[in-house]
Amino acid sequence: MSRVPVAILGATGMVGQRLVQLLADHPWFELIELAASARSAGKPYGEAAPWRLPGDPPASFIDQEVLACTPAAVSAPLVLSALDASVAHEIEGTFRAAGRLVVTNASAYRDDPAVPLVIPEVNPDHLALLDLQGPGGIVANPNCCAIPLAMVLAPLRTLGAIEAVAVSTWQAVSGAGYPGESAWDMVGSVHPHAGSEEAKLAVEPLKILGGPQAQARFPISARCVRVPTADGHLLGVHVRITGSPSAALVAQTLRDWRGACPPLPSLPTAPLRLTERRDRPNTRLDVDAGAGMQLTVGRIEACPVLGVKLFVLGHNTIRGAAGAALANAELLKATGRLQA
Ligand code: NAP
């Protein structure tokens, strides 16, 4: 099978580097172009993007010239975007207008009713919204905490209607990109998330768990906190479900869930990995489960307020960002929306 040529916009950042790492040896995609801001364009990638991930950058990209983020400079028909949120709307819109397919990590288009907000295992059918766009299209992956939240709520809908959700997050520093939070804010401290994380967490799961053109309807109350860990967002989720299923039934349902999409190269067979240990999930020990694409769920217990509560941990720059975009690109290919 010939591979589909792919470019990365924002290839120098925290998520962009993850994308380079994940695409370096991909069976379906050939990474041909790396693009970033005018600060980086024209430089070799190795100089424009000092490597901040474990291991070395893929050798084949170190000397590759970084391009400007314009459709004139970037030729690939499929573009994965890890652009800064402040510039994503304009640049991604330009690529769509030029007929390209854009799969984006940025939040700019997530609330656009014509843009599918997709987690392959949860709502692959939402790709049908691409038919409302044209000539190109934009597919968004959700916020890095909305992904694990939606992925534990999705299977629970088979037990009854979800009536209410309360969620607290403990979010790693890499979630703020590079250089991200100030050292003064993070060293020896945890602090409430100053950005729009709580608002995203209250609305994005409703779009994902609704039909392609109808929102799910239940309240989500979120509190988000940044903590001094490197990678991995931990969520404490409390949920009220019609019929009040037991914690044991909730655990069995999550353990058995396999998702709604065809097999994709980036996805583990089981999206959720359950742990029985009372001291897990642990950010350091569990964050890399399934090469960073599997969520770890634990402490599923009765909640005297909402019915059931649990912890879920996900790798924010892989499952919550770069890996999520890559899986959506794979879904486009698997469903015939991309030609080699
Ligand atoms: P980051 O480390 O700050 O990287 C931002 C990237 O955007 C860099 O490649 C930067 O290029 C590029 N950029 C900035 N201004 C630009 C401009 N005017 N024109 C073209 N490129 C420009 O951020 P990040 O953490 O990787 O996040 C990238 C996106 O993913 C954001 O929209 C973020 O909200 C989203 N996201 C991040 C996470 C996470 O865990 N970090 C999770 C989910 C979603 P230069 O290096 O040349 O400046």
Boltz pocket constraint, residues with backbone or C-beta under 6 A from the ligand:
constraints:
  - pocket:
      binder: B
      contacts: [[A, 9], [A, 10], [A, 11], [A, 12], [A, 13], [A, 14], [A, 15], [A, 16], [A, 35], [A, 36], [A, 37], [A, 38], [A, 39], [A, 40], [A, 41], [A, 48], [A, 69], [A, 81], [A, 82], [A, 83], [A, 84], [A, 85], [A, 87], [A, 88], [A, 105], [A, 106], [A, 107], [A, 142], [A, 143], [A, 144], [A, 174], [A, 175], [A, 176], [A, 177], [A, 178], [A, 179], [A, 316], [A, 317], [A, 320], [A, 321]]
      max_distance: 6.0
